[in-house]
Amino acid sequence: MFELPPINTGFTKLVVQESLGVCAAINPFNGPAATMMIKLAPALASGNFMVVTGAGKPGALLASHMRIRKTSFTGSIGTGKSIQVAAVQSNLERVTLELGGKSPAMIFDDANLDNALTWTINAILARSGQVCVTATRVYVHKAISEEFIKR
């Protein structure tokens, strides 16, 4: 795909977008299908080949493989650090890390409090809180905070 930048300086400029080649997706145990699609769709749309695996030995091998041009990992901070080190020691491949999510729940002053309370509890307790999108903080608008806490 070619694109001309908007600035006219009298020179012709081309931006050439090229695929990376072989990429790896290392997915977590608690949401492999959804996480796989989030990683797979843009990689394939950009002309890349994607090797998908779960956590464990295959992930470690992929992260350090010389022919992998990019690794995407979702999981713990400790494993993310190990993947970063493996990438540097192999071929300086690109790495995307989604580590230990911190997701807030935000309740605005025009919210339906019963609905907001139900969804906030679900966001905190769903899957025993063992997913990266678990709500870890709740921000409630000052005008409704006392009523929200009472309920």
C-alpha positions, 0 to 999 in steps of 0.5 A: 500500500502506498501513501503520499504524506500531505506536506508538499515540499517539492519532493515526492515522498512515499511511505511503503508499508510492509508486513513483518513476516512470521509473528507469534501470539502467546495467549493466556489460559483464561481467555485464549479464544478472545485474545487470539482473535484480537491478535490474529485479525490485525496480523493477518490483515497486515499480511503477516503469518501468525503462530498462535499458542498458549502459555508454557514451553511453546511460548518460550520457544517462539519468543526466542526463535530467530525467524519470529519478527514480532511476539505478542503476549498477554499474561503476567508481568514476570513472564512478560519480562522473560519474553522481552529478554528472549526477544532481545537475545534472539533477533531484537524482534518487536514485542507487544506485552499486555501485562496484569491489567488495571481496569477501572469502573466509572460511574457517572452522575446520570447512571442508573444506579441499580444497573451500575451496581450490578455491572460493577459487581460483575466486573469485579467478581467475574471469573473470580477476578482472574482476568486482565479486564477485572475491575480493580478500582471504582470511580463514582461521581461525587454527586451519587457516591453516597447513594452508590455506597449505601446500595 
